[in-house]
Amino acid sequence: MTATDPALTALAQGWCALSLLHGRIEAHIERALQAGHHLSVREYSLLDVLSRQHDGEGGHLQMKQVADAVVLSQSATTRLVTRLEDRGLLTRYLCPTDRRGIYTNVTEAGLKLLEEARPTNEAALREALDEAAQNPELAPLVKAVETLRVPV
């Protein structure tokens, strides 16, 4: 295939459309979360991921797993955890079975903020998708997102 191959051009255009949709959604949610709760999208995502931990087998995530879940590097995730810990929204503790491991839990204040922010996040997502659906290039992607079912 060459750089002018129609299949590659279509693929690149699809990727650009997906990137545009993601950027618009994230920016819309960012503004809503900042205005209503003084949270960034990444902070909200981190609180959400950590709030889903449980005490069962594999229920607590190591920092690499958390980083993968919030799509950040481990160092960026550690800095984000530190910022939220400084705000009293997270706590860290040593793994009881491996003293080298450090886990992070959401505090009561963090859970309260997350529950207050969840409707804002969902409303902003809906608004961003509705707006993007008006763009003929993005409408098929919006439809795909709306019909996507991720196993829990």
Residue frames as a rotation matrix with the C-alpha (Angstrom) as fourth column:
MET 1
0.578 0.816 0.000 0.00
0.816 -0.578 0.000 0.00
0.000 0.000 -1.000 0.00
THR 2
-0.482 -0.699 0.528 1.12
0.684 -0.677 -0.273 3.51
0.548 0.230 0.804 -0.70
ALA 3
-0.831 0.092 -0.549 0.46
0.375 -0.636 -0.674 6.75
-0.412 -0.766 0.494 1.17
THR 4
-0.693 0.602 -0.397 -2.17
-0.708 -0.674 0.213 7.68
-0.139 0.429 0.893 -1.42
ASP 5
-0.872 0.389 -0.297 -3.95
0.280 0.894 0.350 4.33
0.402 0.222 -0.888 -1.19
PRO 6
-0.241 0.867 0.436 -7.70
-0.427 -0.499 0.754 5.01
0.871 -0.005 0.491 -0.78
ALA 7
0.468 0.408 -0.784 -7.97
0.445 0.658 0.608 2.44
0.764 -0.633 0.127 2.02
LEU 8
-0.381 -0.691 -0.614 -5.26
0.910 -0.163 -0.382 4.20
0.164 -0.705 0.690 4.02
THR 9
-0.850 0.125 0.512 -6.83
-0.060 -0.988 0.141 7.58
0.524 0.089 0.847 3.34
ALA 10
0.187 0.982 -0.018 -10.21
-0.214 0.058 0.975 6.32
0.959 -0.178 0.221 4.58
LEU 11
0.301 -0.158 -0.940 -8.56
0.806 0.569 0.163 4.79
0.510 -0.807 0.299 7.63
ALA 12
-0.752 -0.644 -0.138 -6.77
0.634 -0.651 -0.418 8.06
0.179 -0.402 0.898 8.43
GLN 13
-0.573 0.621 0.535 -9.99
-0.330 -0.773 0.543 10.03
0.750 0.134 0.647 7.99
GLY 14
0.433 0.739 -0.517 -11.81
0.176 0.493 0.852 7.63
0.884 -0.459 0.084 10.30
TRP 15
-0.077 -0.569 -0.819 -9.09
0.962 0.173 -0.211 7.99
0.262 -0.804 0.534 12.90
CYS 16
-0.908 -0.249 0.337 -9.24
0.208 -0.966 -0.154 11.80
0.363 -0.069 0.929 12.63
ALA 17
-0.098 0.958 0.269 -13.03
-0.340 -0.287 0.896 11.72
0.935 -0.003 0.354 13.11
LEU 18
0.490 0.238 -0.839 -12.70
0.577 0.633 0.517 9.47
0.653 -0.737 0.173 16.16
SER 19
-0.485 -0.764 -0.425 -10.00
0.857 -0.319 -0.404 11.70
0.173 -0.560 0.810 17.61
LEU 20
-0.763 0.283 0.581 -12.16
-0.139 -0.950 0.280 14.78
0.631 0.133 0.764 16.99
LEU 21
0.318 0.936 -0.150 -15.17
-0.075 0.183 0.980 13.17
0.945 -0.301 0.128 18.70
HIS 22
0.250 -0.304 -0.919 -13.07
0.885 0.456 0.090 12.16
0.392 -0.836 0.383 21.70
GLY 23
-0.770 -0.638 0.021 -11.55
0.590 -0.725 -0.357 15.62
0.243 -0.262 0.934 22.02
ARG 24
-0.474 0.672 0.568 -14.92
-0.309 -0.732 0.608 17.37
0.824 0.112 0.555 21.84
ILE 25
0.526 0.684 -0.505 -16.49
0.211 0.471 0.857 15.04
0.824 -0.557 0.103 24.40
GLU 26
0.009 -0.609 -0.793 -13.56
0.965 0.213 -0.152 15.31
0.262 -0.764 0.590 26.80
ALA 27
-0.871 -0.342 0.352 -13.43
0.289 -0.937 -0.197 19.12
0.397 -0.070 0.915 26.54
HIS 28
-0.108 0.919 0.380 -17.19
-0.322 -0.394 0.861 19.42
0.941 -0.029 0.338 27.15
ILE 29
0.624 0.303 -0.720 -17.07
0.476 0.585 0.657 17.12
0.620 -0.753 0.221 30.19
GLU 30
-0.379 -0.861 -0.339 -13.93
0.864 -0.199 -0.462 18.88
0.331 -0.468 0.819 31.48
ARG 31
-0.726 0.140 0.674 -15.67
-0.121 -0.990 0.075 22.26
0.677 -0.027 0.735 31.47
ALA 32
0.318 0.947 0.049 -18.75
-0.296 0.050 0.954 20.86
0.901 -0.318 0.296 33.22
LEU 33
0.513 -0.176 -0.841 -16.80
0.708 0.640 0.298 18.99
0.486 -0.748 0.453 35.91
GLN 34
-0.627 -0.779 -0.007 -14.49
0.676 -0.540 -0.502 21.95
0.387 -0.320 0.865 36.57
ALA 35
-0.547 0.469 0.694 -17.37
-0.303 -0.883 0.358 24.39
0.780 -0.015 0.625 36.82
GLY 36
0.427 0.903 0.046 -19.56
-0.422 0.154 0.893 22.22
0.799 -0.401 0.447 39.01
HIS 37
0.984 0.016 -0.180 -17.12
0.124 0.662 0.739 20.23
0.131 -0.749 0.649 41.13
HIS 38
0.508 -0.861 0.028 -13.55
-0.852 -0.497 0.162 21.53
-0.126 -0.106 -0.986 40.64
LEU 39
0.239 -0.383 0.893 -12.61
0.015 0.920 0.391 18.17
-0.971 -0.080 0.225 39.12
SER 40
-0.383 -0.365 -0.849 -10.79
-0.880 -0.137 0.456 17.40
-0.282 0.921 -0.268 35.90
VAL 41
0.571 0.540 -0.618 -11.85
-0.735 0.672 -0.092 14.54
0.365 0.507 0.781 33.66
ARG 42
-0.161 -0.732 -0.662 -8.75
-0.179 0.682 -0.710 12.60
0.971 0.004 -0.241 34.76
GLU 43
-0.849 -0.112 0.516 -9.51
-0.513 -0.055 -0.857 13.19
0.124 -0.992 -0.010 38.45
TYR 44
0.137 0.975 0.175 -13.10
-0.962 0.173 -0.211 12.07
-0.236 -0.140 0.962 37.95
SER 45
0.488 0.010 -0.873 -11.92
-0.528 0.799 -0.286 8.97
0.695 0.601 0.396 36.05
LEU 46
-0.587 -0.780 -0.214 -9.43
-0.227 0.413 -0.882 8.10
0.777 -0.469 -0.420 38.77
LEU 47
-0.633 0.434 0.641 -12.05
-0.734 -0.072 -0.676 8.44
-0.247 -0.898 0.364 41.52
ASP 48
0.416 0.858 -0.301 -14.45
-0.909 0.390 -0.145 6.34
-0.008 0.334 0.943 39.47
VAL 49
0.178 -0.438 -0.881 -11.94
-0.348 0.810 -0.472 3.55
0.920 0.391 -0.008 38.82
LEU 50
-0.812 -0.584 0.022 -10.79
-0.205 0.249 -0.947 3.43
0.547 -0.773 -0.322 42.43
SER 51
-0.371 0.747 0.552 -14.36
-0.908 -0.165 -0.386 3.49
-0.197 -0.644 0.739 43.76
ARG 52
0.534 0.605 -0.590 -15.01
-0.755 0.656 -0.011 0.18
0.380 0.452 0.807 41.99
GLN 53
-0.561 -0.776 -0.289 -12.36
-0.480 0.590 -0.649 -1.71
0.674 -0.225 -0.703 43.98
HIS 54
0.660 0.744 0.105 -13.50
-0.548 0.381 0.744 -4.43
0.514 -0.549 0.659 46.33
ASP 55
0.154 -0.604 0.782 -12.07
-0.942 0.150 0.301 -6.64
-0.299 -0.783 -0.546 49.05
GLY 56
0.872 0.222 0.437 -12.31
-0.116 0.960 -0.256 -9.87
-0.476 0.172 0.862 47.05
GLU 57
0.127 -0.840 0.528 -9.56
0.632 0.478 0.610 -11.60
-0.764 0.257 0.591 45.08
GLY 58
-0.528 -0.466 0.710 -7.90
0.849 -0.322 0.420 -9.07
0.033 0.824 0.565 42.78
GLY 59
0.455 0.891 0.010 -10.19
0.885 -0.453 0.103 -6.36
0.097 -0.038 -0.995 44.08
HIS 60
0.677 -0.302 -0.671 -7.50
0.062 -0.885 0.461 -3.76
-0.733 -0.354 -0.581 44.78
LEU 61
0.903 -0.267 0.335 -5.59
0.346 -0.009 -0.938 -2.32
0.254 0.964 0.085 41.86
GLN 62
0.061 -0.949 -0.310 -1.86
0.815 -0.132 0.565 -1.79
-0.577 -0.287 0.765 41.72
MET 63
0.040 -0.068 -0.997 -0.65
-0.116 -0.991 0.063 1.57
-0.992 0.113 -0.047 40.38
LYS 64
-0.919 -0.373 -0.129 0.11
-0.179 0.104 0.978 0.12
-0.352 0.922 -0.162 36.93
GLN 65
-0.555 0.789 0.261 -3.45
0.832 0.525 0.183 -1.21
0.007 0.319 -0.948 36.68
VAL 66
0.267 0.624 -0.734 -4.84
0.582 -0.712 -0.393 2.15
-0.768 -0.323 -0.554 37.77
ALA 67
-0.392 -0.514 -0.763 -2.63
-0.303 -0.711 0.635 3.94
-0.869 0.479 0.123 35.23
ASP 68
-0.971 0.058 0.232 -3.86
0.231 0.479 0.847 1.65
-0.062 0.876 -0.478 32.46
ALA 69
-0.217 0.975 -0.043 -7.49
0.959 0.205 -0.197 2.21
-0.183 -0.084 -0.979 33.49
VAL 70
0.529 0.404 -0.747 -7.21
0.357 -0.904 -0.236 6.01
-0.770 -0.142 -0.622 33.40
VAL 71
0.662 -0.300 0.687 -4.92
0.730 0.050 -0.681 6.00
0.170 0.953 0.252 30.33
LEU 72
0.818 -0.519 0.248 -1.99
-0.548 -0.834 0.060 7.79
0.176 -0.185 -0.967 31.95
SER 73
-0.035 -0.893 -0.448 1.62
-0.154 0.448 -0.881 6.90
0.987 0.038 -0.153 32.57
GLN 74
0.271 0.082 -0.959 2.45
0.820 0.502 0.274 5.50
0.504 -0.861 0.069 36.00
SER 75
-0.721 -0.598 -0.350 4.28
0.693 -0.610 -0.384 8.69
0.016 -0.520 0.854 36.97
ALA 76
-0.734 0.526 0.429 1.36
-0.290 -0.814 0.502 10.91
0.614 0.244 0.751 35.87
THR 77
0.266 0.848 -0.458 -1.04
0.145 0.435 0.889 8.64
0.953 -0.303 -0.008 37.76
THR 78
-0.108 -0.394 -0.913 1.12
0.961 0.195 -0.198 8.86
0.256 -0.898 0.357 40.89
ARG 79
-0.966 -0.241 0.090 1.10
0.221 -0.957 -0.188 12.68
0.132 -0.162 0.978 40.66
LEU 80
-0.334 0.925 0.182 -2.68
-0.351 -0.301 0.887 12.65
0.875 0.232 0.425 40.18
VAL 81
0.302 0.383 -0.873 -3.13
0.607 0.629 0.486 10.35
0.735 -0.677 -0.043 43.19
THR 82
-0.563 -0.601 -0.567 -0.93
0.823 -0.344 -0.452 12.70
0.076 -0.721 0.689 45.26
ARG 83
-0.877 0.278 0.391 -3.03
-0.190 -0.950 0.249 15.74
0.441 0.144 0.886 44.27
LEU 84
0.097 0.988 -0.116 -6.26
-0.270 0.138 0.953 13.99
0.958 -0.061 0.280 45.20
GLU 85
0.104 -0.164 -0.981 -4.71
0.843 0.538 0.000 12.66
0.528 -0.827 0.194 48.41
ASP 86
-0.876 -0.475 -0.083 -3.69
0.459 -0.767 -0.448 16.23
0.149 -0.430 0.890 49.31
ARG 87
-0.583 0.748 0.318 -7.34
-0.542 -0.649 0.534 17.24
0.605 0.138 0.784 48.83
GLY 88
-0.650 0.289 0.703 -8.47
-0.606 0.361 -0.708 14.46
-0.459 -0.887 -0.060 51.19
LEU 89
0.309 0.822 -0.477 -10.21
-0.946 0.216 -0.241 12.49
-0.095 0.526 0.845 48.42
LEU 90
0.610 -0.208 -0.765 -7.85
-0.147 0.919 -0.367 9.46
0.779 0.336 0.530 48.44
THR 91
0.526 -0.560 0.640 -5.70
-0.760 0.027 0.649 7.58
-0.381 -0.828 -0.412 50.93
ARG 92
0.216 -0.544 -0.811 -2.79
-0.555 0.615 -0.560 5.24
0.803 0.571 -0.169 50.32
TYR 93
0.544 -0.103 0.833 -1.84
-0.751 0.384 0.538 2.21
-0.375 -0.918 0.132 52.37
LEU 94
-0.557 -0.815 -0.159 0.63
-0.823 0.515 0.240 -0.65
-0.113 0.264 -0.958 52.24
CYS 95
0.199 0.539 -0.819 -0.54
-0.596 0.730 0.336 -3.96
0.778 0.421 0.466 50.82
PRO 96
0.530 0.057 0.846 -1.01
-0.828 0.252 0.501 -6.29
-0.185 -0.966 0.181 53.80
THR 97
0.879 -0.163 0.448 0.53
0.163 0.986 0.038 -9.28
-0.448 0.040 0.893 51.98
ASP 98
0.222 -0.831 0.510 3.34
0.947 0.059 -0.315 -7.49
0.232 0.553 0.800 50.13
ARG 99
0.387 -0.061 -0.920 4.85
0.617 -0.724 0.308 -4.54
-0.685 -0.687 -0.242 51.99
ARG 100
-0.752 -0.659 0.011 6.32
0.424 -0.470 0.774 -3.25
-0.505 0.587 0.633 48.71
GLY 101
-0.494 0.644 0.584 2.85
0.720 -0.073 0.690 -2.73
0.487 0.762 -0.427 47.23
ILE 102
-0.871 0.285 -0.400 0.88
0.044 -0.766 -0.641 0.44
-0.490 -0.576 0.655 47.82
TYR 103
-0.386 0.838 0.387 -2.85
0.898 0.246 0.365 0.61
0.211 0.488 -0.847 47.28
THR 104
-0.985 0.143 0.096 -5.12
-0.152 -0.984 -0.093 3.62
0.081 -0.107 0.991 47.05
ASN 105
-0.397 0.909 -0.127 -8.67
0.916 0.384 -0.113 3.94
-0.054 -0.161 -0.986 48.36
VAL 106
-0.354 0.423 0.834 -11.28
0.151 -0.854 0.498 6.64
0.923 0.302 0.239 47.88
THR 107
-0.983 0.024 -0.181 -12.16
0.173 -0.184 -0.968 8.42
-0.056 -0.983 0.177 51.13
GLU 108
-0.156 0.978 -0.141 -15.72
0.859 0.064 -0.508 9.20
-0.488 -0.200 -0.850 52.22
ALA 109
0.084 0.124 -0.989 -15.19
-0.132 -0.982 -0.134 12.76
-0.988 0.142 -0.066 50.96
GLY 110
-0.808 -0.447 -0.385 -14.00
-0.447 0.038 0.894 11.37
-0.384 0.894 -0.231 47.61
LEU 111
-0.765 0.592 0.253 -17.01
0.640 0.743 0.195 9.08
-0.073 0.311 -0.948 47.32
LYS 112
0.097 0.816 -0.570 -19.34
0.591 -0.508 -0.627 11.97
-0.801 -0.276 -0.531 48.14
LEU 113
-0.183 -0.251 -0.951 -17.73
-0.493 -0.813 0.309 14.20
-0.850 0.525 0.025 45.51
LEU 114
-0.981 -0.192 0.014 -17.84
-0.097 0.555 0.826 11.39
-0.167 0.809 -0.563 42.95
GLU 115
-0.434 0.891 0.137 -21.55
0.862 0.454 -0.224 10.81
-0.262 0.021 -0.965 43.56
GLU 116
0.236 0.472 -0.849 -22.23
0.206 -0.878 -0.431 14.54
-0.950 -0.074 -0.305 43.28
ALA 117
-0.347 -0.508 -0.788 -20.20
-0.624 -0.502 0.599 14.74
-0.700 0.700 -0.143 40.04
ARG 118
-0.732 0.020 0.681 -21.59
0.339 0.877 0.339 11.61
-0.591 0.479 -0.649 38.38
PRO 119
0.339 0.911 0.234 -24.82
0.714 -0.087 -0.695 13.28
-0.613 0.403 -0.680 37.12
THR 120
0.500 -0.252 -0.828 -22.77
-0.424 -0.906 0.019 16.21
-0.755 0.341 -0.560 35.79
ASN 121
-0.617 -0.785 0.061 -20.47
-0.396 0.377 0.837 13.83
-0.680 0.492 -0.543 33.94
GLU 122
-0.499 0.484 0.719 -23.39
0.662 0.748 -0.045 11.91
-0.560 0.453 -0.694 32.45
ALA 123
0.599 0.751 -0.276 -25.28
0.422 -0.590 -0.689 15.05
-0.680 0.296 -0.670 31.43
ALA 124
0.209 -0.614 -0.761 -22.18
-0.632 -0.679 0.374 16.58
-0.747 0.403 -0.530 29.84
LEU 125
-0.767 -0.450 0.458 -21.52
-0.013 0.725 0.689 13.35
-0.642 0.522 -0.561 27.97
ARG 126
-0.030 0.855 0.518 -25.09
0.815 0.321 -0.482 13.30
-0.578 0.408 -0.706 26.66
GLU 127
0.686 0.261 -0.680 -24.85
-0.024 -0.925 -0.379 16.97
-0.728 0.276 -0.628 25.60
ALA 128
-0.222 -0.876 -0.429 -21.54
-0.630 -0.207 0.749 16.41
-0.745 0.436 -0.506 23.83
LEU 129
-0.735 -0.001 0.678 -22.86
0.365 0.842 0.397 13.36
-0.571 0.540 -0.619 21.98
ASP 130
0.340 0.933 0.118 -26.05
0.696 -0.166 -0.699 15.16
-0.632 0.320 -0.706 20.96
GLU 131
0.523 -0.233 -0.820 -24.01
-0.410 -0.912 -0.003 18.07
-0.747 0.338 -0.573 19.62
ALA 132
-0.566 -0.824 -0.034 -21.60
-0.476 0.293 0.829 15.77
-0.673 0.486 -0.558 17.77
ALA 133
-0.338 0.514 0.788 -24.50
0.587 0.770 -0.251 13.83
-0.736 0.378 -0.562 16.24
GLN 134
0.668 0.587 -0.457 -25.36
0.076 -0.664 -0.744 16.97
-0.740 0.462 -0.488 14.28
ASN 135
-0.032 -0.778 -0.627 -22.07
-0.853 -0.306 0.424 16.66
-0.522 0.548 -0.654 12.38
PRO 136
0.800 0.444 -0.404 -22.46
-0.598 0.644 -0.476 14.20
0.049 0.623 0.781 9.47
GLU 137
0.048 -0.867 -0.496 -18.85
-0.484 0.414 -0.771 13.02
0.874 0.278 -0.400 9.85
LEU 138
-0.798 -0.405 0.447 -19.28
-0.555 0.205 -0.806 12.28
0.235 -0.891 -0.388 13.55
ALA 139
0.091 0.969 0.231 -22.87
-0.995 0.082 0.049 10.96
0.028 -0.234 0.972 13.55
PRO 140
0.509 0.118 -0.852 -21.90
-0.295 0.955 -0.044 7.35
0.808 0.274 0.521 12.73
LEU 141
-0.554 -0.775 -0.304 -19.37
0.109 0.294 -0.950 7.35
0.825 -0.559 -0.078 15.56
VAL 142
-0.618 0.434 0.655 -21.93
-0.782 -0.426 -0.455 8.77
0.081 -0.794 0.603 17.98
LYS 143
0.468 0.836 -0.288 -24.32
-0.813 0.534 0.230 5.99
0.346 0.127 0.930 16.99
ALA 144
0.144 -0.511 -0.848 -21.59
0.055 0.859 -0.508 3.41
0.988 0.026 0.152 17.58
VAL 145
-0.850 -0.462 0.254 -20.84
-0.183 -0.192 -0.964 4.84
0.494 -0.866 0.079 21.04
GLU 146
-0.311 0.822 0.478 -24.52
-0.950 -0.284 -0.131 4.87
0.028 -0.494 0.869 21.95
THR 147
0.675 0.606 -0.422 -25.00
-0.624 0.773 0.112 1.23
0.394 0.187 0.900 21.00
LEU 148
-0.249 -0.870 -0.425 -21.74
-0.320 0.488 -0.812 -0.03
0.914 -0.066 -0.400 22.50
ARG 149
0.844 0.450 0.292 -22.23
-0.444 0.279 0.851 -2.39
0.302 -0.848 0.436 25.44
VAL 150
-0.210 -0.976 -0.066 -19.13
-0.618 0.184 -0.764 -3.09
0.758 -0.120 -0.642 27.47
PRO 151
0.405 0.341 -0.848 -19.20
0.345 0.802 0.488 -6.18
0.847 -0.490 0.207 29.71
VAL 152
0.364 -0.214 0.907 -18.81
-0.754 -0.639 0.152 -5.31
0.547 -0.739 -0.394 33.38
